[in-house]
Amino acid sequence: MSNAPGPLVLIEPYAHRGGGHHQHALSALAATGASLVIAPAGLSEELRPLVRSGARIAAGPDGAAARFLLSAARAAELVSAAGRRAFASRRWPRPVRRLPHQITLLARCLTEAAGLRTARRRAPHSSAVVILSASEALHGMAAWLGGVPHLRFVHEVVTTEDRPTRWLGRLARQGEKQVVALYPTAAVRDQMTAVFPCLTGQVRAFAVDDGRRLTAAEREAGRSAFGIPAEATAVCVVGGWWPYKDIATIDAALARITAPLHVLVCGAPLDDVVLARWHRQPRVRLHTVPGPVADQVLRLVYGAADAALVARRPGVGKESGLVMDAARLGVPLLVSEHDPALTARLAGQPWVRSYPAGEAGALARALDGLSTRAPARPGSSAPAVLDLYSAAEQAAFFTDTYARLIKECR
């Protein structure tokens, strides 16, 4: 009998919830060795690069139990969607308006369980089973229905459990002993431990460092691709414009800048009305690259920029893949002070300029300052500042943590 370790099983139950850095981390982890990526909901566009890279992928459920769980999840999501339409009016009491979102939590739990059942069937002797974008609720229920101990990354808390969902959670409370929750930031950990004090968890950055820093040739190619002169100043705004992004402050700041600035916008969704306004700004030269885009294109965008601009609303504490991108690629960073923990970690770094979150005047001054006093490029030590590990180190962490979990479950 072979004593070789089983595969590292990575479950992506709903890949659309992640962004570009999420896909990068998945690709890097899948390349570490004998990995199996399970997508119970089927092959999405976000996962197609993995197919081209040769990763082993189980697209869809495997086994009768997994198929049943996924069918139940889809039915629950249909009910949730109908409920959101029916109870959208604020005339309904708040518990009624929240009910469809509770059903969404159940749907996600069932989808995760389908992935775990598939893992149990496809890789019964796995070295680790990791849900890469797990729901913020029903942790024990997912483990109980899935029949597999696992690690689960909880990226943010969008919906908390109401009474019906808490009741379901209590039915499977023992299942929480088969789970280790991983929180990308301390802020997410604090939110979760306040609600699930008995759930074992720890802080662990999700993003990984593949060691592929931008080269001088790539930076030159990026400038050439967008027609940006070598002496011009450019910033990039990467990623979809989600509600936690502070696009309004960027909008106001661009109206106040006094020095010419090239702005590269890459991602989806974007707001065409705001982009049209930026295009009309006299000192702004706008370059738009609608996303999602391939990694090679994203590297051109970052390569063309003198700095990456990250603007978030005050109090947002989830991990910023864009900050991680800046560290791993070697791009100077202009970032809002939205998260005190992140601000403290980046304080004093020569490759970082920060500004008070929500203050357009401060951001405008920082943008103007890029043309006269640009930040240094991050050195090779920058990833360590953010506890950004290599894919191999992340895989080893998963394996070691899972081994301890299995031992405790016996």
N, C-alpha and C positions, 0 to 999 in steps of 0.2 A: 504494500500500500504506500502511495506517495505521501510524504510529509510536507509537500510544498503548500504554502498558504493559498487560500482561495482568493478569488478576485475581490477587489474593492468595488462595491456596488454603490453607484450613485443614482439616486432617484430624483427625477425632475418632474413632479406631478403636474405643474402648470408653468411651463417655461416662459409663457408670455408675461409673467409677473416680474421677471428679471430684466435687467438692462444689459448694455454692452459688456460691462465688466463682469456681470454674472455669466454671460456666455464665454467670456475669456477664461474665467476660473474653471468652468466646466470643461472646456477644451484642454486646458493645461493639466487638470487632474486626470482626465481620461487618457492622457499621453504618458502617465507615469508608469504604466506597466499593464498587468492583467486586470483591467478595469471593465466593468459592465455598466452601461448607462441605461436606466429603465425609464421609459416615458409612457406611463399607463394610458394617457389620453391620446397617444399616437404621435407620429412624427410631425413636428412643427417646423416652420421656416428657421427658427432659432437653432434647431438641432441639426439641420442639414450640413453645416460645416463639419460636424462630427462624423457624418457618414463619409464625406470626402477625405477625412483624415484617417479613416480606417478603424475608428473606434467600434467596439462591440455595442450594439444598441438593440434593446428589446422594445420595439415600438408597439404599444398596445398591451392589453392584459394577457396573461398566460395562465390558463387553468379556469375551471368552472367558478371557483370562489372569487377569483380576481374579476372575471367578467361580470358576475352578479353585482359585486361591489361597485364596479365602475358604472354599470347600468343604473344602479340606485343613485349614484352620485349625479349622473346626468339628469335623472328625473327630479332630484332635489333642486338642482340648479334651475331647471325649467320652472319649478314652483316658486323659487326665490325671485326669478326674473318677473314672473307674473305678479307676485306680491309687491315688488318694488314699483311696478307701474300702477297697481291698484291703490297702494297706500302712500303715494308720493306726496299728497297734499298734507300740509301742516295742520289741517283740521282734525286729522286722526291723532289719537293719543300717542305719545312717544314710544311706549312699549309696542304698540301695533306697528308703527313705522319701522321699528328696529327688528321686528320679527323676520322679514325676508333676509336680513343680513345674518340672523342666527341660523337660518336654513342654509345660507351660503357656507357658514362654518361647518355645518354637518356635511355638505357636499364635498368640501375640501378634505375633511376627515376620511370620507369614504374613498375619495380618489387616492389619498395617501395609502390607505389600507390595501387598495387594489395593487399599488406599486409594491408594497411590502409582500403581498401574497405572490406576486410575480417573482420577486427576489427569492422568496423561499423555494419556489419551484425551479428557477433557473440557476441559482447559486446557493445550494443548501449549506455549503461549507465556506461561505464568504469570510474574508478577513475583516470586513467592516461593511455595514449598511448605513448609508447616510442620505437623508432627505435634504436636498439642497435649498429648497424654498418651502419650508413647512408653514402650516397654519399656526396662528397664535393661540389656538384653543384645541380642546379635545385631544390632548397629547396621549393620555392613557388609552382612550378609545381607539385611536389609530393603531397603537401597538397591540391592543387586545384583538381587534378585528383582523389586523394584518398577520398576527401570529409570529412576529419577528421583533426582537429587541433592536433598537436603532438609535442613531444620533440624528438630531434634527436642528437645522439652522432656522432660527426665527429672526427674520430681518427687521420686522417692525410690528407694532400693535395697531391694527386698523380698527378692529371691532372687538369689544370685550364681551364676555359671556353674560347673557341674561339668565333668568331663572330656569327656563326649559333646557338651555344648553348646559348650565351648571348641574342640573339633575342628571342629564346624560353622562356628564363627566364623572359624577360620583359613582355611577354604576360600574365604571371601569377604572376607578381610582387605583386599583392594584396594578393596572397596566402602566402607570407612571413610573413604577420601579424598573421597567424595561426600557426607559428612555433617558438619554442625556441631551439636554437642550444646549445649543450653542448660540451665544448672542454676540453679534459683531461689535457691539459697543456696550459700554457700561450703562448708558441711558436705557437701552432696550432691556438689559438685564434687570435694572431696577423696576421698570414697568412690569415685567413678567413675574419677578419674585414677590411683588406686592399682591399679585392675584393667585400665583401658584407657589406658595412658600415651601411645599414639600417636593417640588420638582427639581431634580438634580440638574444643575446647569453651570456654565462658566462662560467667560468672555473669550472669544476667539475670532480674529479677523477672518472674514470670508474670502476676500480677494487674495490672490496669490501672485507671486513675482516669478515671471518666467525668465528673467535675466536678459531679455531682449531690449536693451535700451536703444533709443533712437540714435542713429549714426549721423555724422556730419553730411553724408551723402543723402540720407533721407530728409534731413532738414532742408537741404538745398532743393531736393526734388519737390518737397511740399511747397516751397516758395514759388518754384517754377510752375507747378500745376495750377496754382491760383493766381498767378501773375502778380505776386507781391514783390516789390523791389527789395533788395537786400537791406537797404537803409531804412525802410519803412517799419512801423510798429504794428504788430498784429496780436490779437487775442482770440482764443477759441472758446465758444460756449457749446459744450458737448452734452448730448442727452436730451430726452424728451422733456417737454415743458409741463411737468406734473405740478399739482397744487402746492407741494412743499418747496418748489423752486421759486425764487424771488425774482421773477422776470420783471415785475413792475419797477423794482429798484434799478435794474440794469437799464430799463427803458428811460427812466428819469435821468440816470447818470449820463447816458449817451447824448442826451439833449444839452448837457452842460459842459462836455469836454471842450477844451480849447486847442488841442493838438490833433492832427489827422490820425486816424486809427482804422486799420483793417479789422473787421470782425468776421470770424468764421463760425457759422452756426451749423451744427451737425446733429441730427437726431429726429425723433418722432414721438409724440405729435408736436407740431409747431403751430404758432398762431400767425396766420398770414397777414392779419391786420397790423399786428405789432411789427412784423418783418417789413411791411410796406412803409411803416413810419420810420424805421431805422434806415431804410434805403433812401428816404428823403432828407435825412440829417446831413447837413453840409460837410461835416468833418468825418463822416463814417463812410467807409467803403465796405459794403456788405457782400459776403460770399456764403451762399446757402447750399448745404449738402443734405437733402432730406434722408432720413434713416429709415430702417436700420441699414448699416453699411458693412462691408467686409472689413476685416482687420487691417488689410493693406491700405484701404482708403482712410480708415480712422488714423492710422499712423501718419499718413500724409497731412491730415488736418492738424494733428498735434505737432508734427514736424514743422509746419509753416508758422506756428504761433510762438511769440516771445513769452507768452504766459497763458495758462489755462485759467479761465474765470469760473469760479464756483460760487453761486449766490443762492442761499437758502433762507427760509423764513426763520426768525428767532425761535429757539426751542426744538428744532428738528434734530433728533439725536441718532438717527439711523446711519449706518456706514455709508460714506460717500465713495463710490467706485471711481469718481472723477479725481478725488484727492489721491486715491491709491494709484490711479493711472499716472498722475503727475510724478509721483515718487518712483514708480517702476520704469517709466519711459525716460525720465530725466527732463521734465518740462517744468519751468518755474511756475509758481502757483500764486494766484490772487484769489483769496477766499474770504467769505464773510465770517464774522465771529458769532455764528448761530449756535454753536455747541461749545460750552465752556471747557469741556474735557478735551475736545479736539483743538481748541484755541491754545490751551495750556501746553498740549503736546507739541504744537508747531511753533511755539514762542521761541524767538531767537534763531530760527533756522534761516540761513542767508538766501535760500531759494523760495521763501514764502513772504508775501505781503498780505496783510489782513486789513479789514476795515469793519467798522461796527455794522452789524446786520441791519438792513433797512435804511441806511443813511446814504442817499443818492449822492449828496455832495462829497462825502468822504470817498465813495467809489470813483466819482469823476476825477478827483484829485489823484487817486491812485493810478487810474488809467493814464492820465496825463504824465504822471511820473515815470511810466514805463519807457517813454521816449528819451528821457534824460538820465535815468538811473535804474536800469533794468535789474531785476534780481538775478543772482547767480543760478546756474543750472544745478539741479540736485546731483550730488555725488553718489557714489556706490553705497554709501551708508544711509541714504535717505529712506529706503524701505524699512530699515530697522527702527527708525523713528516712529513708524506707524505699526510696528509689530507685524510687518508684512513678510510672510514666509514663502519659501519656494514651494512649488507643487509637490516635490518629493517630501519635503518636511511636513506639509499639510497632510499628505497621504499617510505618512508614518504616525502623525498625531491621531488621525482617525483610527488607524489599526490598533495603536496602544490603548486609546480610550475605549474602543469597542471591546478589546480583550478584557479590560477591567470590568466593563458592564456585564459581559457574559459570565464572568466569574462570580459577580455579585448576584446574578439571577439564579444561579444554581442552588 
